[in-house]
């Protein structure tokens, strides 16, 4: 099966867009798809678009989405169209809708989009989609609708996104599927490699792992408060932080229970070993996002049998399933509610061990790229029979 793989971020760069394009392409190739890349896609904003962007930001104080402007979308499509004529694919595969959102887009092969979420999912949810100018909102809505109409198959990693595509955009339910994203790991951990240290995770201090670049959106301060409260209640605990671009200066360096590892490059031998060591020794992974379309890092935690603690927002409930690989709490759950659950689970070694096992099993069964690619391939094969 010959795939034209379309990605605005560079799908050949493992660090681009959290590694999602790279891992999708690699996993599809591993299940036998013949990948022909159309990536990255360039954009050049016209003077008019730059001027509008400046006026909205400087004077009107509103957000403006330049990649939803028709001239930009046409630039994407023109690059794709040129390559499609050379490739002559069986399937056109894209990781988002925008390259196919031009009014004049004509395609001669089935279009499959495995996107993160719809625009409507993200509107007034992520910070950069708040206070959006009306012009960008209208164009963004139109762009998704046009692309979804052209697609033969739409795939999202969460039920949250699938339901929005059906209910808000009116997409036929028969052509929308839920397939979770997978863990962005260079190699899958073997359960045997950490099974022997599960009991050590319950020894004090308990080790909590937070990994996320956007401290505010991913609930960094609340995470700190959870670990601080445990310590105050007589349950010694550490918070290990990976990859945070910024940490509230009121917290560091004043909290002795916090160990900040900074950015760890998993592509190096040293970075991979440190990354694995931190995960294997962690009692829980905790990231209390206030906005999240899915959360690949929860899949990575499950790969090491580390139960996750998360807020039930956006598409997180497709990455963290209660009592299987962690615990979901309502967005406004108190710190006390969270700490009470932690104390209950860690006071019962048998229950904690069961949660570790089921976390890994969920990763092996569905929260990995290989399984997702196999499912996608089966759906695509039906489109070309």
N, C-alpha and C positions, 0 to 999 in steps of 0.2 A: 504494500500500500504506500503510494507516494504522497507525502504530506508537504504542502507549502506551509512552513511554520512562521507565522507572522507575530512579531513582537516589537513594540515601540522601544522598550529598554533592550539592551544588548543581551540576547539569550545565550551568547557564548561566554558571558562574564558571570561567574558564579556569585559575584557580589552585587550584581545589578538587581534592583527591585526585590531585595530580601532573598535572592536566589530562586524566586518562583519560576521565571521563564526558563532558566538553566535547568532546573530539576524536572520541570514538565517535559522539556525536549529530551533530556537524557533518558527519562523513564519511558517515554514513547519509543525512543530508539531501541531501548533494551528489550521491548516486547515485539520487535520486528518491523516497526514503521521506518520507512525510508524518508529521513528528514532532509528537507531543502529549506535552508534558512532565508527569511526575508527580515533581516534585523541588523542593526537598529534602524529605526525610522527617524529621519531628520525633520526638523521643523524650523522654518524661518518666518518670524512674525513680520508682517508688513508694518510700515510706519503708522498706518491707521490703527492697527491692533495695539501697537506699543503705546500710542497716544491715549487710547481708551483705557488701557491698563493703568497708565499713570494718573489719569483724571479720576478714575474710580478710587484708586488707592489714596491719592493725595488730597483730593477735594471732597469727594462724595463719601469717603471712608467706608467703602464696600469692597467685597472680594469680587474678582473678575477672573473667569476661566478662559484663558486664551486658547487652550487646546480644544475648546468647543466651538471656536469660530470657524465658519464654513471654509475660508481660505486655508486654514491649517489642516482641517479634515481632508480637503482635496489634495493637499500636499502628501498626506499619508497615503491616500488611495492611489495617487499617481505613481508613487514609488512601488506600491504593492502590485499594481496592474502591470507595470513593465516587467517585473520579475515573474509574474504568473504566466505571461506569454512565453517565457523561456522554459519554465518548469513543467507546465501542463500537468498539474497535480490531479490525483484522484480525489483528494480532500484538501480544502483550505482550512487551516487550523489557526486560531488566534487566541491570545490570552486576554484581549479586551475588545470592546465593540467599536471604538472610534475609527480605526482604519476603514471600516465598512459603513460609516454613517453618512456618507455623501449621497445626496439625492440621485446622482447619476451613476452610482455604483452598479455595474452589471457583472455578475460572476457566472462562470460556466462550470462550476463544480460545487458540491455541497460545502456549505460553510458551517464550521463547528467553532463555537466560542466557549472556552473554559475560563470564565471571568471570576473575579473575586467577589463582586457584588454589583448591584445596579446603582445608577446615579441616585435614584430616589432613596435607596438604602442609606447612602452617605450624606444626603442633604440634611443639614441641621443636626448631623450626628458627629462627623469629624470637624475639628476646629476650622480647617480651611474650606469647609463647605457651609460655614455659618456666615451670616450677614452677607449673603450672596446677592449680587445685583440681579434684578428681574431679567435683564437681557441674557445673562449667562444661564439662569435657571431655565428659561424657555428653550434656549438652544441646546442645553444639555439633555433636557427631556426629549426633545425631538431627535437628537442624535441616537440615544439608546433605542427609541422606538423604531427608527429606520433600520438600524443594524439588526435588531431582534426579528424584524419582519423578514429580513433576508436570510437569517440563519436557519439551517436545517435542524440543528441541535444546539441547545444552550445547556451548559453545565455550570453549576456553582458549588462551592464547597460546603454551603450551609442551607438548611431548610429555610432559614430566615430570608436569604436572597432568592431562593426558588419561589417562595410564596409571594414575594414582592413582584417578581417578574410576571407571575400569573395574575395576581390581583390588581396590581397598579398598572402594568403595561399591557395586560390582556393577552399575554402569550399563551398559546395552546398548551395545556398541561402535558400533553403527550410528547412534546419536544423539549421539555425541561427536565433535567436530571440533577440529583444531588450526589456528588462524589467529593469526599473530603480531600483537602490537601494532605501532604505527607511531611514527615520530619526531614528537615534540611541537614542531613548528615552524610558525610563522605562514605561511611560504611555503617551498616546496621549493627548495633550492639547485640552480643549474644547474652541471653539471660543468665547463663552459667557464669559469666564473667563478674556478675555482681550479686548473685543469689546468696553467696556466703557472707556478705556484709550487710544483709538486710537488718538483722538483729542489732547491728552496731548503730544503725540510723536512729534507734530509739534511746541510745545512751545520751546523756547530757554532756554538752549542750546540744539541743536539737538544732539541726541546720536547715535554714530556709534559704532558698535560692530565688532571686529576682533577676530577670534578664529582659531588658527592654531599653530602647534608646530614648523614648519620649517619657520622661519621668512623670510629668503631670498627667498626661492622658492615660498612662498605664498604672496610675494609682500609687506611685512611689511613696508618698507621705503616709497613706493609710497602711501600706505594707509595713513601714517602719513602726507605726503605732501598734500594729498587731504584735510584732516581735518585742517591742518595748513593754507592752502590757503583760506578755507571758513572763518576762524577766521580773517584773514587779510583783507578779503573783507567785513567784517562787519556782518557776519552770525555766531554768537556764536555756537560753536560745541565742543563736547567731544568725545574722542576716548577711548572706553572700550576694554581692551585686556584680553582675556582668554586663558590660556594653552600654551603660548609661552615659549619654552625651552630657547630661547636666543633672546634678543632684542638688536639691534645696540646700543652700548654704547654711540655713539654720539647723540643719541636721548633722552635716559633716563639718569638722572632725570631732564633734562633741559626743557622739554615741559610741562607746567602746565595744558594743556588740556588733557593730557593722564592719564587715571586711569588703572593701571595694577592690575588685580585681581589674577594673578598667575594661578595655576592649581586648578580647582574646581572638586571635586569628586562627580559626579552625583549619585553615589550609596549610599551616606549618605543623611540623612534627611536635614541637614544644607546645604550641597552642592547642592542638588536638588532645594531647595528653592531659593538659591542665583542664580543658573543657570536660573531658570524660571523668577525670578525678572528682571535679566539683559536683557534677551531676550524680555520680555513683554514690557519693557520700551524703547527698542531700536527703533530708527527711521529707520535705515537701518543696514543690515549686509553687511560688505565690506571685501572681500578677493580677491586681485588682483593677483592670481597665475600666474606664468609664465609656469608652467607645472602641469597638474592635469588630472587624468584619468576620474574623475567624480565629486566628492566633496559632500560627505554625509552631511556636515555641511550646505550646501545650503538647503537641505531637512529639516533640523532641524529649520532653520530660517523660512521657509515657514510654518512649523507647528505652529509657533507663529504669523503668519501673518506679518512677517518682510520681506520686499522686499530686494533682494540681489543685490549687485553691484559686477560684476565680469569681468574678461577677457575671451574672447571667444577663449579658448585654449583647446586642447585635447577633452575630453568628457563632458566639462562643459555645453555645449549647451543642453544636455539632462537633466541637473539638474536645470538650470536657463533658462527660456524661456522669451524672450523679451516681455514686457508689460503684462505678466501674473504673474510672481513672481519676477520680477526685471529687470535689464538692463545689457546686455552684451556689452562690449567695445572691440575694437580690441586691440591686445597685446600692440601696440605702441601708443595707444590713449594718448593724453596729459592730464595732471592734469586739465587743463582748460576745456577740453571737459567734463570731469567727473563732475567737480564742476558746470558747466553750467546746466547740466541735473538735478543735485540735487536741485539747486536753482529753476529751472523751476517746478519740481514736488512738492517741499515743499511749493511753493508759491500758489499752487492750492489744497486746502484741499480736494475738491471733487475727484480730480484725484488721490491724494495720498490714500484716503480711498478706492477707487475702487481697487487700486493695492494691498492694504492690504487684502481685501476680496478675490481677485483672487489668491493671494499667498497661503492663507489658503485652498482655494478650490482645488488648484493644489496638495497640500499635501494630502488632503483627497481623491482625485481622483486617484493619481498615485504615489506620492513620499512617500509612506509608505510601510513597510515590509509586512503587511497583504495582501494588494492588489497584490503585487508582488508574494507572495507565492501562492495565489489562481490561478494566471495565470500560474505559473510554474507547479502546480499540474494538471491543465487541459492538459497541453502539455505532462506531464509524463503519464497520464492516456491513452492517445492515443498510447503511445509506448508499452503498455502491453495488449492492447485489442486483 
